[in-house]
Amino acid sequence: MAETGIDISKHRSKSVDEFAGANIEYVLTVCDNAREACPYFPATTLMIHHSFEDPAEAEGGEEARLGAFRSVRDQIRDYLQNDFVKVINTT
């Protein structure tokens, strides 16, 4: 992410329990496991799913695996900038 100018060094994984009671407009899942394990959200929350390959499952040497992570990173960016915006604008 730093390659694209985004600093996530202080980010961490969070439990959905940390958001209990929060008004959440959108939940975007990006892998099938997350979609299946995603907890219930209030009816006002729009659930959107788009499946991307899991780069952690990439095989090969370090450069091949890094390339897989970069590819998925870029696919997610493109999806958010283009298709996700279209989904939001049609709801």
PyMOL Python script that loads the backbone (N, CA, C, O; Angstrom):
from pymol import cmd

cmd.read_pdbstr("""\
ATOM      1  N   MET A   1       0.826  -1.191   0.000  1.00  0.00           N
ATOM      2  CA  MET A   1       0.000   0.000   0.000  1.00  0.00           C
ATOM      3  C   MET A   1       0.868   1.253   0.000  1.00  0.00           C
ATOM      4  O   MET A   1       0.512   2.266  -0.602  1.00  0.00           O
ATOM      5  N   ALA A   2       1.996   1.176   0.672  1.00  0.00           N
ATOM      6  CA  ALA A   2       2.892   2.327   0.698  1.00  0.00           C
ATOM      7  C   ALA A   2       3.333   2.698  -0.716  1.00  0.00           C
ATOM      8  O   ALA A   2       3.583   3.869  -1.003  1.00  0.00           O
ATOM      9  N   GLU A   3       3.428   1.709  -1.594  1.00  0.00           N
ATOM     10  CA  GLU A   3       3.807   1.982  -2.983  1.00  0.00           C
ATOM     11  C   GLU A   3       2.827   2.919  -3.670  1.00  0.00           C
ATOM     12  O   GLU A   3       3.184   3.616  -4.621  1.00  0.00           O
ATOM     13  N   THR A   4       1.590   2.933  -3.185  1.00  0.00           N
ATOM     14  CA  THR A   4       0.559   3.776  -3.787  1.00  0.00           C
ATOM     15  C   THR A   4       0.293   5.040  -2.967  1.00  0.00           C
ATOM     16  O   THR A   4      -0.640   5.792  -3.247  1.00  0.00           O
ATOM     17  N   GLY A   5       1.137   5.260  -1.944  1.00  0.00           N
ATOM     18  CA  GLY A   5       0.993   6.464  -1.134  1.00  0.00           C
ATOM     19  C   GLY A   5       0.016   6.339   0.020  1.00  0.00           C
ATOM     20  O   GLY A   5      -0.397   7.346   0.594  1.00  0.00           O
ATOM     21  N   ILE A   6      -0.361   5.104   0.371  1.00  0.00           N
ATOM     22  CA  ILE A   6      -1.307   4.887   1.467  1.00  0.00           C
ATOM     23  C   ILE A   6      -0.572   4.226   2.626  1.00  0.00           C
ATOM     24  O   ILE A   6      -0.027   3.132   2.483  1.00  0.00           O
ATOM     25  N   ASP A   7      -0.562   4.893   3.769  1.00  0.00           N
ATOM     26  CA  ASP A   7       0.112   4.366   4.950  1.00  0.00           C
ATOM     27  C   ASP A   7      -0.881   3.590   5.800  1.00  0.00           C
ATOM     28  O   ASP A   7      -1.802   4.171   6.373  1.00  0.00           O
ATOM     29  N   ILE A   8      -0.696   2.286   5.880  1.00  0.00           N
ATOM     30  CA  ILE A   8      -1.561   1.455   6.725  1.00  0.00           C
ATOM     31  C   ILE A   8      -0.766   0.853   7.890  1.00  0.00           C
ATOM     32  O   ILE A   8      -1.207  -0.114   8.511  1.00  0.00           O
ATOM     33  N   SER A   9       0.384   1.417   8.176  1.00  0.00           N
ATOM     34  CA  SER A   9       1.258   0.840   9.193  1.00  0.00           C
ATOM     35  C   SER A   9       0.635   0.828  10.589  1.00  0.00           C
ATOM     36  O   SER A   9       1.009   0.001  11.420  1.00  0.00           O
ATOM     37  N   LYS A  10      -0.291   1.716  10.852  1.00  0.00           N
ATOM     38  CA  LYS A  10      -0.931   1.745  12.161  1.00  0.00           C
ATOM     39  C   LYS A  10      -2.314   1.085  12.140  1.00  0.00           C
ATOM     40  O   LYS A  10      -3.012   1.097  13.153  1.00  0.00           O
ATOM     41  N   HIS A  11      -2.710   0.523  11.028  1.00  0.00           N
ATOM     42  CA  HIS A  11      -3.990  -0.174  10.937  1.00  0.00           C
ATOM     43  C   HIS A  11      -3.875  -1.550  11.573  1.00  0.00           C
ATOM     44  O   HIS A  11      -2.778  -2.092  11.714  1.00  0.00           O
ATOM     45  N   ARG A  12      -5.011  -2.107  11.953  1.00  0.00           N
ATOM     46  CA  ARG A  12      -5.048  -3.444  12.531  1.00  0.00           C
ATOM     47  C   ARG A  12      -6.374  -4.093  12.180  1.00  0.00           C
ATOM     48  O   ARG A  12      -7.351  -3.417  11.859  1.00  0.00           O
ATOM     49  N   SER A  13      -6.389  -5.395  12.245  1.00  0.00           N
ATOM     50  CA  SER A  13      -7.647  -6.108  12.057  1.00  0.00           C
ATOM     51  C   SER A  13      -8.540  -5.813  13.249  1.00  0.00           C
ATOM     52  O   SER A  13      -8.075  -5.701  14.383  1.00  0.00           O
ATOM     53  N   LYS A  14      -9.822  -5.692  12.972  1.00  0.00           N
ATOM     54  CA  LYS A  14     -10.773  -5.390  14.028  1.00  0.00           C
ATOM     55  C   LYS A  14     -11.884  -6.427  14.020  1.00  0.00           C
ATOM     56  O   LYS A  14     -12.272  -6.945  12.973  1.00  0.00           O
ATOM     57  N   SER A  15     -12.373  -6.709  15.182  1.00  0.00           N
ATOM     58  CA  SER A  15     -13.532  -7.581  15.315  1.00  0.00           C
ATOM     59  C   SER A  15     -14.777  -6.773  14.990  1.00  0.00           C
ATOM     60  O   SER A  15     -14.853  -5.582  15.292  1.00  0.00           O
ATOM     61  N   VAL A  16     -15.732  -7.414  14.386  1.00  0.00           N
ATOM     62  CA  VAL A  16     -16.984  -6.726  14.089  1.00  0.00           C
ATOM     63  C   VAL A  16     -17.660  -6.263  15.375  1.00  0.00           C
ATOM     64  O   VAL A  16     -18.471  -5.337  15.348  1.00  0.00           O
ATOM     65  N   ASP A  17     -17.339  -6.892  16.495  1.00  0.00           N
ATOM     66  CA  ASP A  17     -17.913  -6.491  17.780  1.00  0.00           C
ATOM     67  C   ASP A  17     -17.543  -5.050  18.144  1.00  0.00           C
ATOM     68  O   ASP A  17     -18.277  -4.388  18.879  1.00  0.00           O
ATOM     69  N   GLU A  18     -16.416  -4.567  17.636  1.00  0.00           N
ATOM     70  CA  GLU A  18     -16.010  -3.189  17.913  1.00  0.00           C
ATOM     71  C   GLU A  18     -16.982  -2.182  17.306  1.00  0.00           C
ATOM     72  O   GLU A  18     -16.989  -1.012  17.689  1.00  0.00           O
ATOM     73  N   PHE A  19     -17.786  -2.629  16.376  1.00  0.00           N
ATOM     74  CA  PHE A  19     -18.708  -1.727  15.691  1.00  0.00           C
ATOM     75  C   PHE A  19     -20.162  -1.918  16.129  1.00  0.00           C
ATOM     76  O   PHE A  19     -21.079  -1.362  15.524  1.00  0.00           O
ATOM     77  N   ALA A  20     -20.358  -2.699  17.171  1.00  0.00           N
ATOM     78  CA  ALA A  20     -21.717  -2.943  17.679  1.00  0.00           C
ATOM     79  C   ALA A  20     -22.378  -1.614  18.020  1.00  0.00           C
ATOM     80  O   ALA A  20     -21.802  -0.777  18.715  1.00  0.00           O
ATOM     81  N   GLY A  21     -23.569  -1.441  17.531  1.00  0.00           N
ATOM     82  CA  GLY A  21     -24.327  -0.226  17.806  1.00  0.00           C
ATOM     83  C   GLY A  21     -24.010   0.934  16.879  1.00  0.00           C
ATOM     84  O   GLY A  21     -24.685   1.962  16.926  1.00  0.00           O
ATOM     85  N   ALA A  22     -22.993   0.787  16.034  1.00  0.00           N
ATOM     86  CA  ALA A  22     -22.641   1.861  15.105  1.00  0.00           C
ATOM     87  C   ALA A  22     -23.606   1.857  13.922  1.00  0.00           C
ATOM     88  O   ALA A  22     -24.097   0.803  13.518  1.00  0.00           O
ATOM     89  N   ASN A  23     -23.872   3.032  13.374  1.00  0.00           N
ATOM     90  CA  ASN A  23     -24.716   3.143  12.194  1.00  0.00           C
ATOM     91  C   ASN A  23     -23.820   2.939  10.968  1.00  0.00           C
ATOM     92  O   ASN A  23     -23.082   3.844  10.578  1.00  0.00           O
ATOM     93  N   ILE A  24     -23.887   1.771  10.375  1.00  0.00           N
ATOM     94  CA  ILE A  24     -23.033   1.425   9.244  1.00  0.00           C
ATOM     95  C   ILE A  24     -23.894   1.378   7.988  1.00  0.00           C
ATOM     96  O   ILE A  24     -24.845   0.602   7.902  1.00  0.00           O
ATOM     97  N   GLU A  25     -23.551   2.212   7.024  1.00  0.00           N
ATOM     98  CA  GLU A  25     -24.329   2.275   5.788  1.00  0.00           C
ATOM     99  C   GLU A  25     -24.010   1.131   4.837  1.00  0.00           C
ATOM    100  O   GLU A  25     -24.916   0.549   4.241  1.00  0.00           O
ATOM    101  N   TYR A  26     -22.713   0.801   4.687  1.00  0.00           N
ATOM    102  CA  TYR A  26     -22.286  -0.197   3.715  1.00  0.00           C
ATOM    103  C   TYR A  26     -21.321  -1.187   4.355  1.00  0.00           C
ATOM    104  O   TYR A  26     -20.470  -0.822   5.165  1.00  0.00           O
ATOM    105  N   VAL A  27     -21.476  -2.440   3.972  1.00  0.00           N
ATOM    106  CA  VAL A  27     -20.499  -3.470   4.304  1.00  0.00           C
ATOM    107  C   VAL A  27     -20.086  -4.087   2.980  1.00  0.00           C
ATOM    108  O   VAL A  27     -20.915  -4.623   2.244  1.00  0.00           O
ATOM    109  N   LEU A  28     -18.806  -4.007   2.686  1.00  0.00           N
ATOM    110  CA  LEU A  28     -18.254  -4.556   1.449  1.00  0.00           C
ATOM    111  C   LEU A  28     -17.384  -5.746   1.813  1.00  0.00           C
ATOM    112  O   LEU A  28     -16.385  -5.599   2.517  1.00  0.00           O
ATOM    113  N   THR A  29     -17.760  -6.917   1.338  1.00  0.00           N
ATOM    114  CA  THR A  29     -16.924  -8.093   1.530  1.00  0.00           C
ATOM    115  C   THR A  29     -16.182  -8.349   0.228  1.00  0.00           C
ATOM    116  O   THR A  29     -16.731  -8.164  -0.858  1.00  0.00           O
ATOM    117  N   VAL A  30     -14.917  -8.780   0.348  1.00  0.00           N
ATOM    118  CA  VAL A  30     -14.077  -8.926  -0.836  1.00  0.00           C
ATOM    119  C   VAL A  30     -13.575 -10.354  -1.042  1.00  0.00           C
ATOM    120  O   VAL A  30     -12.760 -10.601  -1.931  1.00  0.00           O
ATOM    121  N   CYS A  31     -14.054 -11.292  -0.232  1.00  0.00           N
ATOM    122  CA  CYS A  31     -13.725 -12.696  -0.464  1.00  0.00           C
ATOM    123  C   CYS A  31     -14.918 -13.536  -0.036  1.00  0.00           C
ATOM    124  O   CYS A  31     -15.722 -13.112   0.794  1.00  0.00           O
ATOM    125  N   ASP A  32     -15.028 -14.715  -0.599  1.00  0.00           N
ATOM    126  CA  ASP A  32     -16.184 -15.561  -0.325  1.00  0.00           C
ATOM    127  C   ASP A  32     -16.258 -15.990   1.137  1.00  0.00           C
ATOM    128  O   ASP A  32     -17.352 -16.090   1.692  1.00  0.00           O
ATOM    129  N   ASN A  33     -15.105 -16.246   1.776  1.00  0.00           N
ATOM    130  CA  ASN A  33     -15.117 -16.619   3.191  1.00  0.00           C
ATOM    131  C   ASN A  33     -15.693 -15.503   4.046  1.00  0.00           C
ATOM    132  O   ASN A  33     -16.466 -15.764   4.968  1.00  0.00           O
ATOM    133  N   ALA A  34     -15.325 -14.268   3.751  1.00  0.00           N
ATOM    134  CA  ALA A  34     -15.849 -13.133   4.515  1.00  0.00           C
ATOM    135  C   ALA A  34     -17.356 -13.001   4.305  1.00  0.00           C
ATOM    136  O   ALA A  34     -18.098 -12.684   5.235  1.00  0.00           O
ATOM    137  N   ARG A  35     -17.789 -13.242   3.099  1.00  0.00           N
ATOM    138  CA  ARG A  35     -19.223 -13.142   2.813  1.00  0.00           C
ATOM    139  C   ARG A  35     -20.003 -14.171   3.617  1.00  0.00           C
ATOM    140  O   ARG A  35     -21.054 -13.860   4.177  1.00  0.00           O
ATOM    141  N   GLU A  36     -19.493 -15.386   3.673  1.00  0.00           N
ATOM    142  CA  GLU A  36     -20.179 -16.452   4.392  1.00  0.00           C
ATOM    143  C   GLU A  36     -20.131 -16.236   5.902  1.00  0.00           C
ATOM    144  O   GLU A  36     -21.077 -16.585   6.608  1.00  0.00           O
ATOM    145  N   ALA A  37     -19.047 -15.671   6.396  1.00  0.00           N
ATOM    146  CA  ALA A  37     -18.876 -15.493   7.839  1.00  0.00           C
ATOM    147  C   ALA A  37     -19.372 -14.144   8.335  1.00  0.00           C
ATOM    148  O   ALA A  37     -19.376 -13.888   9.539  1.00  0.00           O
ATOM    149  N   CYS A  38     -19.785 -13.289   7.428  1.00  0.00           N
ATOM    150  CA  CYS A  38     -20.201 -11.940   7.803  1.00  0.00           C
ATOM    151  C   CYS A  38     -21.417 -12.009   8.722  1.00  0.00           C
ATOM    152  O   CYS A  38     -22.395 -12.686   8.406  1.00  0.00           O
ATOM    153  N   PRO A  39     -21.363 -11.320   9.843  1.00  0.00           N
ATOM    154  CA  PRO A  39     -22.492 -11.349  10.778  1.00  0.00           C
ATOM    155  C   PRO A  39     -23.679 -10.551  10.246  1.00  0.00           C
ATOM    156  O   PRO A  39     -23.590  -9.871   9.223  1.00  0.00           O
ATOM    157  N   TYR A  40     -24.761 -10.651  10.952  1.00  0.00           N
ATOM    158  CA  TYR A  40     -25.973  -9.925  10.594  1.00  0.00           C
ATOM    159  C   TYR A  40     -25.781  -8.443  10.893  1.00  0.00           C
ATOM    160  O   TYR A  40     -25.249  -8.068  11.938  1.00  0.00           O
ATOM    161  N   PHE A  41     -26.219  -7.616   9.964  1.00  0.00           N
ATOM    162  CA  PHE A  41     -26.244  -6.173  10.169  1.00  0.00           C
ATOM    163  C   PHE A  41     -27.684  -5.708  10.045  1.00  0.00           C
ATOM    164  O   PHE A  41     -28.491  -6.392   9.416  1.00  0.00           O
ATOM    165  N   PRO A  42     -28.028  -4.576  10.618  1.00  0.00           N
ATOM    166  CA  PRO A  42     -29.407  -4.079  10.517  1.00  0.00           C
ATOM    167  C   PRO A  42     -29.861  -3.948   9.065  1.00  0.00           C
ATOM    168  O   PRO A  42     -29.044  -3.821   8.152  1.00  0.00           O
ATOM    169  N   ALA A  43     -31.148  -3.980   8.876  1.00  0.00           N
ATOM    170  CA  ALA A  43     -31.725  -3.930   7.528  1.00  0.00           C
ATOM    171  C   ALA A  43     -31.334  -2.667   6.770  1.00  0.00           C
ATOM    172  O   ALA A  43     -31.405  -2.646   5.541  1.00  0.00           O
ATOM    173  N   THR A  44     -30.927  -1.629   7.464  1.00  0.00           N
ATOM    174  CA  THR A  44     -30.539  -0.386   6.794  1.00  0.00           C
ATOM    175  C   THR A  44     -29.136  -0.448   6.209  1.00  0.00           C
ATOM    176  O   THR A  44     -28.739   0.444   5.459  1.00  0.00           O
ATOM    177  N   THR A  45     -28.382  -1.487   6.544  1.00  0.00           N
ATOM    178  CA  THR A  45     -27.017  -1.641   6.032  1.00  0.00           C
ATOM    179  C   THR A  45     -27.056  -2.329   4.678  1.00  0.00           C
ATOM    180  O   THR A  45     -27.656  -3.395   4.537  1.00  0.00           O
ATOM    181  N   LEU A  46     -26.428  -1.731   3.694  1.00  0.00           N
ATOM    182  CA  LEU A  46     -26.356  -2.330   2.364  1.00  0.00           C
ATOM    183  C   LEU A  46     -25.148  -3.248   2.311  1.00  0.00           C
ATOM    184  O   LEU A  46     -24.010  -2.808   2.475  1.00  0.00           O
ATOM    185  N   MET A  47     -25.409  -4.534   2.079  1.00  0.00           N
ATOM    186  CA  MET A  47     -24.341  -5.531   1.984  1.00  0.00           C
ATOM    187  C   MET A  47     -23.969  -5.681   0.512  1.00  0.00           C
ATOM    188  O   MET A  47     -24.824  -5.964  -0.326  1.00  0.00           O
ATOM    189  N   ILE A  48     -22.687  -5.490   0.205  1.00  0.00           N
ATOM    190  CA  ILE A  48     -22.202  -5.584  -1.172  1.00  0.00           C
ATOM    191  C   ILE A  48     -21.037  -6.571  -1.181  1.00  0.00           C
ATOM    192  O   ILE A  48     -20.131  -6.485  -0.352  1.00  0.00           O
ATOM    193  N   HIS A  49     -21.072  -7.500  -2.119  1.00  0.00           N
ATOM    194  CA  HIS A  49     -20.001  -8.492  -2.201  1.00  0.00           C
ATOM    195  C   HIS A  49     -19.363  -8.467  -3.579  1.00  0.00           C
ATOM    196  O   HIS A  49     -20.045  -8.396  -4.601  1.00  0.00           O
ATOM    197  N   HIS A  50     -18.038  -8.527  -3.581  1.00  0.00           N
ATOM    198  CA  HIS A  50     -17.279  -8.712  -4.817  1.00  0.00           C
ATOM    199  C   HIS A  50     -16.095  -9.606  -4.464  1.00  0.00           C
ATOM    200  O   HIS A  50     -15.285  -9.266  -3.602  1.00  0.00           O
ATOM    201  N   SER A  51     -16.004 -10.732  -5.127  1.00  0.00           N
ATOM    202  CA  SER A  51     -14.968 -11.701  -4.799  1.00  0.00           C
ATOM    203  C   SER A  51     -13.679 -11.425  -5.568  1.00  0.00           C
ATOM    204  O   SER A  51     -13.685 -11.264  -6.788  1.00  0.00           O
ATOM    205  N   PHE A  52     -12.585 -11.375  -4.830  1.00  0.00           N
ATOM    206  CA  PHE A  52     -11.252 -11.258  -5.414  1.00  0.00           C
ATOM    207  C   PHE A  52     -10.465 -12.500  -5.013  1.00  0.00           C
ATOM    208  O   PHE A  52     -10.723 -13.095  -3.967  1.00  0.00           O
ATOM    209  N   GLU A  53      -9.513 -12.884  -5.841  1.00  0.00           N
ATOM    210  CA  GLU A  53      -8.652 -14.004  -5.485  1.00  0.00           C
ATOM    211  C   GLU A  53      -7.863 -13.647  -4.232  1.00  0.00           C
ATOM    212  O   GLU A  53      -7.499 -12.489  -4.029  1.00  0.00           O
ATOM    213  N   ASP A  54      -7.603 -14.638  -3.400  1.00  0.00           N
ATOM    214  CA  ASP A  54      -6.829 -14.421  -2.181  1.00  0.00           C
ATOM    215  C   ASP A  54      -5.348 -14.459  -2.529  1.00  0.00           C
ATOM    216  O   ASP A  54      -4.829 -15.521  -2.874  1.00  0.00           O
ATOM    217  N   PRO A  55      -4.654 -13.326  -2.447  1.00  0.00           N
ATOM    218  CA  PRO A  55      -3.243 -13.318  -2.825  1.00  0.00           C
ATOM    219  C   PRO A  55      -2.377 -14.145  -1.880  1.00  0.00           C
ATOM    220  O   PRO A  55      -1.266 -14.530  -2.242  1.00  0.00           O
ATOM    221  N   ALA A  56      -2.867 -14.420  -0.687  1.00  0.00           N
ATOM    222  CA  ALA A  56      -2.101 -15.238   0.249  1.00  0.00           C
ATOM    223  C   ALA A  56      -1.958 -16.673  -0.255  1.00  0.00           C
ATOM    224  O   ALA A  56      -1.093 -17.416   0.210  1.00  0.00           O
ATOM    225  N   GLU A  57      -2.803 -17.059  -1.200  1.00  0.00           N
ATOM    226  CA  GLU A  57      -2.743 -18.411  -1.755  1.00  0.00           C
ATOM    227  C   GLU A  57      -1.847 -18.485  -2.992  1.00  0.00           C
ATOM    228  O   GLU A  57      -1.710 -19.551  -3.591  1.00  0.00           O
ATOM    229  N   ALA A  58      -1.248 -17.383  -3.372  1.00  0.00           N
ATOM    230  CA  ALA A  58      -0.384 -17.373  -4.554  1.00  0.00           C
ATOM    231  C   ALA A  58       0.839 -18.255  -4.324  1.00  0.00           C
ATOM    232  O   ALA A  58       1.389 -18.316  -3.225  1.00  0.00           O
ATOM    233  N   GLU A  59       1.238 -18.923  -5.376  1.00  0.00           N
ATOM    234  CA  GLU A  59       2.400 -19.795  -5.300  1.00  0.00           C
ATOM    235  C   GLU A  59       3.560 -19.154  -6.041  1.00  0.00           C
ATOM    236  O   GLU A  59       3.381 -18.222  -6.824  1.00  0.00           O
ATOM    237  N   GLY A  60       4.744 -19.668  -5.781  1.00  0.00           N
ATOM    238  CA  GLY A  60       5.927 -19.167  -6.454  1.00  0.00           C
ATOM    239  C   GLY A  60       6.848 -18.455  -5.496  1.00  0.00           C
ATOM    240  O   GLY A  60       6.652 -18.474  -4.281  1.00  0.00           O
ATOM    241  N   GLY A  61       7.843 -17.833  -6.059  1.00  0.00           N
ATOM    242  CA  GLY A  61       8.828 -17.112  -5.269  1.00  0.00           C
ATOM    243  C   GLY A  61       8.292 -15.801  -4.745  1.00  0.00           C
ATOM    244  O   GLY A  61       7.133 -15.444  -4.960  1.00  0.00           O
ATOM    245  N   GLU A  62       9.167 -15.090  -4.049  1.00  0.00           N
ATOM    246  CA  GLU A  62       8.768 -13.832  -3.419  1.00  0.00           C
ATOM    247  C   GLU A  62       8.219 -12.825  -4.424  1.00  0.00           C
ATOM    248  O   GLU A  62       7.216 -12.165  -4.150  1.00  0.00           O
ATOM    249  N   GLU A  63       8.858 -12.698  -5.578  1.00  0.00           N
ATOM    250  CA  GLU A  63       8.390 -11.731  -6.582  1.00  0.00           C
ATOM    251  C   GLU A  63       7.014 -12.119  -7.123  1.00  0.00           C
ATOM    252  O   GLU A  63       6.172 -11.249  -7.345  1.00  0.00           O
ATOM    253  N   ALA A  64       6.779 -13.415  -7.338  1.00  0.00           N
ATOM    254  CA  ALA A  64       5.474 -13.862  -7.835  1.00  0.00           C
ATOM    255  C   ALA A  64       4.386 -13.595  -6.809  1.00  0.00           C
ATOM    256  O   ALA A  64       3.293 -13.150  -7.160  1.00  0.00           O
ATOM    257  N   ARG A  65       4.680 -13.867  -5.542  1.00  0.00           N
ATOM    258  CA  ARG A  65       3.692 -13.641  -4.485  1.00  0.00           C
ATOM    259  C   ARG A  65       3.437 -12.145  -4.298  1.00  0.00           C
ATOM    260  O   ARG A  65       2.292 -11.728  -4.119  1.00  0.00           O
ATOM    261  N   LEU A  66       4.485 -11.351  -4.338  1.00  0.00           N
ATOM    262  CA  LEU A  66       4.324  -9.901  -4.233  1.00  0.00           C
ATOM    263  C   LEU A  66       3.497  -9.384  -5.407  1.00  0.00           C
ATOM    264  O   LEU A  66       2.651  -8.507  -5.239  1.00  0.00           O
ATOM    265  N   GLY A  67       3.743  -9.921  -6.574  1.00  0.00           N
ATOM    266  CA  GLY A  67       2.957  -9.542  -7.748  1.00  0.00           C
ATOM    267  C   GLY A  67       1.487  -9.854  -7.578  1.00  0.00           C
ATOM    268  O   GLY A  67       0.635  -9.082  -8.018  1.00  0.00           O
ATOM    269  N   ALA A  68       1.172 -10.986  -6.940  1.00  0.00           N
ATOM    270  CA  ALA A  68      -0.228 -11.350  -6.693  1.00  0.00           C
ATOM    271  C   ALA A  68      -0.886 -10.345  -5.759  1.00  0.00           C
ATOM    272  O   ALA A  68      -2.024  -9.938  -5.994  1.00  0.00           O
ATOM    273  N   PHE A  69      -0.184  -9.938  -4.700  1.00  0.00           N
ATOM    274  CA  PHE A  69      -0.736  -8.939  -3.780  1.00  0.00           C
ATOM    275  C   PHE A  69      -0.933  -7.594  -4.480  1.00  0.00           C
ATOM    276  O   PHE A  69      -1.950  -6.928  -4.282  1.00  0.00           O
ATOM    277  N   ARG A  70       0.032  -7.205  -5.287  1.00  0.00           N
ATOM    278  CA  ARG A  70      -0.107  -5.942  -6.027  1.00  0.00           C
ATOM    279  C   ARG A  70      -1.293  -6.001  -6.983  1.00  0.00           C
ATOM    280  O   ARG A  70      -2.048  -5.037  -7.106  1.00  0.00           O
ATOM    281  N   SER A  71      -1.450  -7.125  -7.653  1.00  0.00           N
ATOM    282  CA  SER A  71      -2.544  -7.271  -8.606  1.00  0.00           C
ATOM    283  C   SER A  71      -3.899  -7.140  -7.917  1.00  0.00           C
ATOM    284  O   SER A  71      -4.774  -6.418  -8.396  1.00  0.00           O
ATOM    285  N   VAL A  72      -4.075  -7.833  -6.800  1.00  0.00           N
ATOM    286  CA  VAL A  72      -5.354  -7.766  -6.090  1.00  0.00           C
ATOM    287  C   VAL A  72      -5.560  -6.369  -5.506  1.00  0.00           C
ATOM    288  O   VAL A  72      -6.676  -5.849  -5.532  1.00  0.00           O
ATOM    289  N   ARG A  73      -4.513  -5.766  -4.988  1.00  0.00           N
ATOM    290  CA  ARG A  73      -4.612  -4.384  -4.485  1.00  0.00           C
ATOM    291  C   ARG A  73      -5.154  -3.464  -5.582  1.00  0.00           C
ATOM    292  O   ARG A  73      -6.060  -2.664  -5.347  1.00  0.00           O
ATOM    293  N   ASP A  74      -4.588  -3.593  -6.775  1.00  0.00           N
ATOM    294  CA  ASP A  74      -4.999  -2.741  -7.886  1.00  0.00           C
ATOM    295  C   ASP A  74      -6.410  -3.058  -8.351  1.00  0.00           C
ATOM    296  O   ASP A  74      -7.157  -2.157  -8.733  1.00  0.00           O
ATOM    297  N   GLN A  75      -6.779  -4.333  -8.321  1.00  0.00           N
ATOM    298  CA  GLN A  75      -8.142  -4.719  -8.699  1.00  0.00           C
ATOM    299  C   GLN A  75      -9.162  -4.124  -7.725  1.00  0.00           C
ATOM    300  O   GLN A  75     -10.211  -3.632  -8.140  1.00  0.00           O
ATOM    301  N   ILE A  76      -8.848  -4.171  -6.441  1.00  0.00           N
ATOM    302  CA  ILE A  76      -9.754  -3.601  -5.434  1.00  0.00           C
ATOM    303  C   ILE A  76      -9.860  -2.091  -5.629  1.00  0.00           C
ATOM    304  O   ILE A  76     -10.960  -1.541  -5.570  1.00  0.00           O
ATOM    305  N   ARG A  77      -8.739  -1.414  -5.861  1.00  0.00           N
ATOM    306  CA  ARG A  77      -8.763   0.033  -6.107  1.00  0.00           C
ATOM    307  C   ARG A  77      -9.650   0.363  -7.310  1.00  0.00           C
ATOM    308  O   ARG A  77     -10.491   1.259  -7.246  1.00  0.00           O
ATOM    309  N   ASP A  78      -9.451  -0.375  -8.405  1.00  0.00           N
ATOM    310  CA  ASP A  78     -10.243  -0.128  -9.613  1.00  0.00           C
ATOM    311  C   ASP A  78     -11.723  -0.384  -9.366  1.00  0.00           C
ATOM    312  O   ASP A  78     -12.574   0.371  -9.838  1.00  0.00           O
ATOM    313  N   TYR A  79     -12.029  -1.440  -8.633  1.00  0.00           N
ATOM    314  CA  TYR A  79     -13.417  -1.751  -8.315  1.00  0.00           C
ATOM    315  C   TYR A  79     -14.044  -0.622  -7.500  1.00  0.00           C
ATOM    316  O   TYR A  79     -15.154  -0.179  -7.796  1.00  0.00           O
ATOM    317  N   LEU A  80     -13.336  -0.162  -6.480  1.00  0.00           N
ATOM    318  CA  LEU A  80     -13.875   0.903  -5.639  1.00  0.00           C
ATOM    319  C   LEU A  80     -14.064   2.203  -6.409  1.00  0.00           C
ATOM    320  O   LEU A  80     -15.036   2.921  -6.177  1.00  0.00           O
ATOM    321  N   GLN A  81     -13.158   2.512  -7.314  1.00  0.00           N
ATOM    322  CA  GLN A  81     -13.237   3.763  -8.067  1.00  0.00           C
ATOM    323  C   GLN A  81     -14.265   3.717  -9.187  1.00  0.00           C
ATOM    324  O   GLN A  81     -14.759   4.762  -9.612  1.00  0.00           O
ATOM    325  N   ASN A  82     -14.591   2.541  -9.666  1.00  0.00           N
ATOM    326  CA  ASN A  82     -15.480   2.434 -10.818  1.00  0.00           C
ATOM    327  C   ASN A  82     -16.779   1.710 -10.495  1.00  0.00           C
ATOM    328  O   ASN A  82     -17.827   2.346 -10.384  1.00  0.00           O
ATOM    329  N   ASP A  83     -16.726   0.412 -10.346  1.00  0.00           N
ATOM    330  CA  ASP A  83     -17.936  -0.391 -10.185  1.00  0.00           C
ATOM    331  C   ASP A  83     -18.653  -0.142  -8.873  1.00  0.00           C
ATOM    332  O   ASP A  83     -19.880  -0.052  -8.858  1.00  0.00           O
ATOM    333  N   PHE A  84     -17.917  -0.027  -7.760  1.00  0.00           N
ATOM    334  CA  PHE A  84     -18.545   0.184  -6.464  1.00  0.00           C
ATOM    335  C   PHE A  84     -19.318   1.503  -6.456  1.00  0.00           C
ATOM    336  O   PHE A  84     -20.419   1.587  -5.914  1.00  0.00           O
ATOM    337  N   VAL A  85     -18.736   2.513  -7.055  1.00  0.00           N
ATOM    338  CA  VAL A  85     -19.408   3.812  -7.145  1.00  0.00           C
ATOM    339  C   VAL A  85     -20.716   3.667  -7.919  1.00  0.00           C
ATOM    340  O   VAL A  85     -21.718   4.283  -7.557  1.00  0.00           O
ATOM    341  N   LYS A  86     -20.718   2.870  -8.968  1.00  0.00           N
ATOM    342  CA  LYS A  86     -21.941   2.646  -9.742  1.00  0.00           C
ATOM    343  C   LYS A  86     -22.991   1.941  -8.894  1.00  0.00           C
ATOM    344  O   LYS A  86     -24.170   2.289  -8.958  1.00  0.00           O
ATOM    345  N   VAL A  87     -22.580   0.953  -8.098  1.00  0.00           N
ATOM    346  CA  VAL A  87     -23.515   0.233  -7.227  1.00  0.00           C
ATOM    347  C   VAL A  87     -24.133   1.193  -6.225  1.00  0.00           C
ATOM    348  O   VAL A  87     -25.346   1.179  -6.016  1.00  0.00           O
ATOM    349  N   ILE A  88     -23.320   2.015  -5.613  1.00  0.00           N
ATOM    350  CA  ILE A  88     -23.805   2.971  -4.623  1.00  0.00           C
ATOM    351  C   ILE A  88     -24.767   3.975  -5.247  1.00  0.00           C
ATOM    352  O   ILE A  88     -25.779   4.329  -4.641  1.00  0.00           O
ATOM    353  N   ASN A  89     -24.459   4.428  -6.439  1.00  0.00           N
ATOM    354  CA  ASN A  89     -25.294   5.428  -7.100  1.00  0.00           C
ATOM    355  C   ASN A  89     -26.616   4.878  -7.602  1.00  0.00           C
ATOM    356  O   ASN A  89     -27.527   5.652  -7.895  1.00  0.00           O
ATOM    357  N   THR A  90     -26.747   3.553  -7.710  1.00  0.00           N
ATOM    358  CA  THR A  90     -28.006   2.963  -8.183  1.00  0.00           C
ATOM    359  C   THR A  90     -28.882   2.475  -7.056  1.00  0.00           C
ATOM    360  O   THR A  90     -29.967   1.949  -7.303  1.00  0.00           O
ATOM    361  N   THR A  91     -28.429   2.641  -5.800  1.00  0.00           N
ATOM    362  CA  THR A  91     -29.261   2.173  -4.686  1.00  0.00           C
ATOM    363  C   THR A  91     -29.936   3.319  -4.000  1.00  0.00           C
ATOM    364  O   THR A  91     -30.677   3.114  -3.039  1.00  0.00           O
TER     365      THR A  91
END
""", "prot")
cmd.dss("prot")
cmd.show_as("cartoon", "prot")
cmd.util.cbc("prot")
cmd.orient("prot")
